[in-house]
């Protein structure tokens, strides 16, 4: 298929569902919110899971990795499975699998069993995001797809923001098992509503299984490539990256498998992933921008609570309260952005969102040990409001250049880009943070010598204060040295966090010129 074929609408594509599309939007957002929430809600519960199941914290991280691996593999395959089994049937099957595996995760008696059920949960959850998005795109006319993406975006952007807070609250007040068991009523409600309200459009023709030539080689290469890529990204910092045999092997296997997969799929008559969509410049640009959005969204959502809890002594709940107003702001602003997308060129909204988000991140790069609760909240709100102006327009640009019959495949690729971007962003920022801590600590420690006047004055003042409290001279001096070293370590950590936020701000600022090239062609409804 040519690039033009990927971007041209086809006659006879006009179709409208039997119920109000906004009801369908709320229906599919239920499962999407549940699945996206599960990618982050388990993070804060890992120590509790490890203690409850008599496992090491390092072993318990496979609870996260196993889910991410199976989730990433299924994401780009969702369109292919939807074509074979029927989109509604496949979607409901995934919700059922996700709900049942969530229940089994909550009842798991040991760590290996929990990891196995998390793999199943990732398989069921991997297709929920792209299929939900495809259902929304088909349910709304092109002129109202901005509002469809706004409803979808409220779940996708809000869920990872409140995930750690909700997970911490449930774990502290009940048990870690309830972070999985809570999915059961949501899943049952989603299944019932989907069976009643959602229907497949006529242009989505389900192929008979005997007419399908399954691309086993493509499936195998994709599974191996994405699986080992996720292992590398998730375990890289913990294993000291390429000094580890595991990470080196994962990197080589992932690179070889993914390069082979791309070559194979571009030459296969019935590929499992329609990579030819990337020949369309507008779609590939939107996909890259979504990758960067995922990287910044997930990495900043990881960095800010870490800073607040490790340096400023915030509890998990209090740090979550810093993030929550930003999430609420996004949820409230999404409908406005959906309204504007039909009246303003998407590229201008994207450029504005990048600028606003960059400003919020730069504000965070100016934090110090004296920042107030509300200062942190205001910076996060500004950054989050910028995200609201990114998600909806990027998706609208992407789906406006894709024919309706290719919506399933396009949705899988866009969501894969965001998730892989999130994993990549967290991995790189975590590594950069550790390196910058070492650099700043090395720089600051050079001043902790008897030849530095500021150090001598600080040491003398602290020693004198401790002696006045009753400590002997030698003990007071030792304590003073310890207090100064602790302050120096805190300052080095704060400067490292500042560097991370500054880099993220610069990356988004540099993307503004690219965003201004993202023109959206006018389509006629057929």
N, C-alpha and C positions, 0 to 999 in steps of 0.2 A: 504494500500500500504506500502511496506517495505521501509526502508531507501535506500536499494540498488536500488529499483525501481525508487526512486527519483533521483538517480544520474547516471543511466545508459542510454546512448543514445539508440535510437530504430532504427532498420533497416527501411529504406525507408524514413528517415527524410530529406534527401538531397533535397533542393529546392532553387531556385534562383528567385528573382523578375524579372519582365519584363523590368525594367529600372535600371540605375546605382544606386547602393545602397547609394552612397554619396548624390545623389539628394533626395532620400527618407529621409536620415538623416537630411538634411537641412530643409526639409518639416516639419517633426515632431518636430524639435527643435523650430520652430516658436511658436507652441502652448505651448510647455514645458516652454520656456523662459517667455512667457506671464503669465502663471499660477504661476511659482515660483516668478516672479517679484511681483505679486499681494499679496504674503504673507508678503512682507516687505514694499512695496511702500506706503501703507496707514498709516504706523506708525507715520510718521512725520506730517501727515495732521490731526491728531486727534483733536488738539486744534481748527483748522479752521472748521472742521466738527461740533464740539460741538457748536461753536459760531454761525455758519450759521443756524443750526437747533434748536437753543435755548435749548440746552441740556448741562448737566454737563459733564466735562471731564471724570469723573468716569463712567458715563452712556455710553459715547461714546466708551469706551474700548470694549464694546460688539460688536462693528463693527469688531474688530480683533478676539475676542473670538468665535463669531458665525461662522466665516469663518473657523477657525482652527478646530472647533468641527466637522462640516459637512465634511470638507476635510479629517480629520483623519478617519472618519467612512467609507468613500467610498474607501479610498486607498487600504486596504486589500481585498475588495470585487471586485476590478476591473477585476481580472482574471476570476471570476465566471460569472460576467455579460458579459464579452467578449465571454465566451464559449456559453452562452445562445443566445445572440443576434447577434453574429458575431463580431469579433474584430474591423474591419473597420467601420461597421455600428455603433457600440457602441462608438467608438472613435469620429466619426463625430457628433454623438448626443451630446456627452459631450462638444465638441467645440462649437456647436450651443447654448447649454444651458449656457455655460460660457459667450459667447459673448452677448447673449440677456440679461442675468442677469447683466452683466457689464453695458450695456446701461441703464437698469432700476435703477441700483445703482447710476449712474450719474444723473438721473432725479428724484431721491427720494425726496418727499416733506417734510418728517419728519424722525426722528430717528427710530421709530419702523418699518417703511417701508424699510428704508435702511438696517436694521439688517435682515429683512426677505429676501430681495434680496441678501444679503451677504451669507445667508445660502444656497440659490439656487446656487450662484456662487461657493461656496465651494463644493457642490454636483457635479457640472459640472467639476470643476477643479481637484477634488480629483483623478480622474482616468486618467488624462492626462499624468502625469509623468510615472506611471507604464506601461500604454499601449504604450506610445511613446517608452519607453525602450524595451518593448517586440517586437515591430515592428522592431526596430533596430537590436536586437539580431537575429531575424529570417531572416532579409534581408542580413546580412553579414555571410560568412562562419566562422567557429570557429577560423580559423587562423587569421582572420582580425577583430575579435570582439573587440580587444583593441582599434582600430581606431574608431569603432562605438561608444564605450563608451566615447572616447575622444570628439567626436562631441557632444554627449549628455551632457557630463560633462561641456562643455563650457557654455551651457545654465543654468544648474542647479547650478553651483558654481558661475558664474559671475553675475547672476540675483540678488541674495540676497545682493551682495556687492554693486552694483550700485543702488539698489532699494531705499534706504533712500535718496540718493543724487538726483535721478531723481524725486522722490516724492516731495522733498523740492523745487526743481527748478520749477516744474509744479505748485505747490501750491502757491509759491511766485509770479510767473509771470502771472499765469492765474487764475485757480480756482481749489479747491479740486475735483470738479466734473470731471475734465479732467483726473485724475489718473485712473478713470474707463472708461470714454468715449474713451480714446486712444486705448483700447482693441478692439474696433469695427472693424477698418480696418485690424488689425492683424488677428482677428478671421475670417473675411470673406476671406482673402487671404489663411489662413490655410485650411479652408473648401474646397475652390476651388482646391487647389493643392492636398489635400488628396484624393478627389473624382477622380482625374485624375491619380495619381501616385501610390497610395497605394493599395495593394491587400492582401487578406488573403491567407496564405499558405495552401496547401492541408491537412496537418496533423492537422490543427485547424478545427475540425469538429463541426459545430454548432448544438447543440441539439435542437430538437423541444420542444416547451414549454410544450406540453402535456406529454412529456416523462421525464420532470424534476420534481423531488420531492423537493420542496423548503423547505429549513431548516429554518423555521420561528423562532424557538427557538434560533438557532445560530445567525441569523440576529439580533434578539432582544437583546441578551446578548452582542454581539459585539458593537451594537449601544450605548447601555446604558454604557458599560464599557469604551469605548474610549471617549464617549461624556463627562462623568463626570471626566475622567482622564484629559482631556484638560482643563476643567473648573478649576480643582484643580491647575494645573500647571500655567495657565494663570492668575488666580486671587489670588494665594497663598500669594505672597509677599504683595500685596495691602491689603489683608484682615488679615494680620498678622498670616498666616498659621493656625495652629491647635487651636488657641485661638478663631477662628471663627466657628460658627455652620455650615455655608455654606461649608467651606473647610473640616471640619470633616465628614459631611454627604457625600460630593462628594468623599472623599477618601474611605470611607467604601463601598459605592455603587460601585465605580469603581473596588475595590479589589474583592468584592464578584462576580460581574458580569464577570470580566475577568478570574478569576479562574474557575468559572462555564463554561465559554465559552471554555476554553482550554480542560477541561474534556469532554464536550459535543462533540466538534469537533473531538477529537481523537477517539471517539466511534461511530461517525455517518458515515453511508456508503457513503453519498454524502455531504461532508462538504462544507460550503461556503468558507472557507479558509483552504488551504492544509497545516496544521501545521506539518504533517509528514515529510515535507521537512527539518525541523529542526533536525531530527534524523541524518542527514548527518553532520558530525563534521565540514567539510570544509565550508559548507553553513552557519551553525550556527555561526562559528567563523567570517566569512565575514560579517554576519548580525550584530553581536555585534560590530565589528570594524566600520561598517557604522554608527551605533548608536552613537559611540564616535566621529566619524568625524562630524556628524550633531551637536552634543553638542558643540564641540569646534568651528566649523565654525560659527554657529549662535550666540553663547555667545561672542566670540571675536569680531564679527562684531557689536554687540551691545555695548560692553565695550569701544572700542577705540573711536568712535565718542562721546560717553557720557563723557569720560575723556577730550577730546579736547574741547568740548563745555562748560562743567561746570567748569573746572579748568583753562583752558588756553584761554578761551574767543573766540574760533573759531566760525564762523558762520556755519550753516548747510552745505552750499555750500563748504566752505573751508575744513571742516572735511571730506566731501565726496571726495574732491580732494586728501586727504591723502589715502583713501581707493582705489580709482580708479586705480592707477598704479598697485596695487597688482592684481586687477581683470583682467586688461589687460595682466599682466604677466601670469596669469593662462590660459587665452584664447590662448595665443601664445604658451605656453608650452604643452598644452594638446595634440596636434598632435604629438609632439616629444615623449611624454609618450606612446601614442598609437602605435607609431612605435617601441619603445623599448620593449613593452610588448610581442611582438612576438619573441624577441631575448634574453630576460633576464627573469629569474624567477620572477614572480610577488611578491613573498615574500620579495625579496631584494629591489625592488622598493618601496614597502610599508614601510619597515623598514627605508629606506633612507628618504622617505617623512615624516614619524613620527619624525625622528631625526631633519630634517630641520625645520619642523613646531615647534617642541619643542624649538629649538634654537631661532627662531623668537619670540616666546612667552616669553622666558626667557629674551631676549633683551628688550621687552616691560616692563618686571618686574623691569628693571633698570631705567625706566623713572623718571624724576623729573620735577619741575616747570620751569626749564630752557631749556627744550629740544627744538630743532629747528624743523621747518616744515619738513625739509629733513630727520632728524633723525627719525621722526615718519614714514615717507614714506618708508625709507629703511627697518625698522623693519617689517612693514606690508608686504612689497614685499617679504622678506625672508619667512615669515610665509605663505603667499599665494602660493608661489612657492612650498612649502612643500605639500599644499593641492592638487596641480596638480598631484603629485606622489602618491596620496592616492585614489582619486575617481576612476580613470580608472582601476588600478590593483585590487582593492577590488571588483568592479563589475565583472571584468573578472574572478576572482577566483570563485565568487558566481555562475555565469552562466555557467562556464565550468563543473560544477558538477551537473547540472540540465538538464534533458532530454528536448528536444525542446517542447514537448507537455505540459510541466509544466512551461514554461517560463513566461506565464501570471501570474500564482500564485506566482512564485518566485519574479517577479518584484514588485508586490504589497507589499510583505513582506519587501523587501529591502528598498523600498521608504518609507514605514511606519516607519521602524527603523530610517531612517535619519530624518524624520519629528518629530517623538516623541523624538528623541535625541536632536533636536534643541529646542523643547519646554522645555524639562527637563533641558538642559544646561542653558538656559536663566533664568529659575525659580531658579535653585540652585545658579548660579553666582550672581543674583540680591540679593538673601538672604544673601549670604556670604559677598557680598560687604557692605551691610548695617551693618552687625554684626561687620565686621573688622573696619569700620569707628568708631563705638562706642568704640571698644577696644582701637584703637590708640588714639582717642580723650581723653579717660579716662587716658591713660598713659601720654600723653603730657600735659594735664591740671595740672597734679601733679607738674610740673615744673614752673607753672605760680604763684609763691608765692614770697612774699618779701624776703624769705630766700634763694632763688636761685639767685646766683650772675649774671648769664647770663641774667636772666629776669630783674633784677634791672638795669643792664647796658642798655639793649635794651629800657626799659621803660624811663629811664632818657634821652637817646639820642633822642627818638621820641618826648618826651615832650618838650625838649629844641628846637628841630627843629620847632615844631608847635608854640611855643611861639615866635620864631623869625619871624614867618609868621603873627603874630598879635593876636593869640589866648590868652585869659587870662589863668592863671596858672591852675585853676581847670578844665576849658574846655579842655585845652591841655592835661591834664592827662587823662581825660575821653576818649578823642579821641585816645590817645596812647594805652590805655587798649583795646579799640575796634579794633584797627588795629592789635594789637598783637594777640587778640583772633581770628580775621579773618584769619590771617596767620596760626595760629595753626590748625584751621578747614580745611584749604586747605591742609596743610601737612598731616593731618590725612586721608583726602580723597585720596590723592596721594598714601600714604602707603597702603591703602585698595585696590586701583586699582593694585598696585604692587603685593599684595598678590594673587589677583585673577589670574593675568597673570602667576604668579609663579606656582600656583596649576594646571592650564591648561597645562603648560610646563611639570610638573612632571607627570601628567596623561599620556600624549603622550609618554614620555620617558619610562614609565613603560610598555607601550603596545608593545614596540619593540620586546621583547622576544616572545610574543604571535604571532606577525606578522611573525616571522621566522619559525613558525610551519605551516604556510599556504601554503603547497605544492599544486601544481596544477597537476592533473593527465593528461596524454596524451590521447587525444580522436582521434578516427578515424572518418573521415567524412563518413556518410552513405547516 
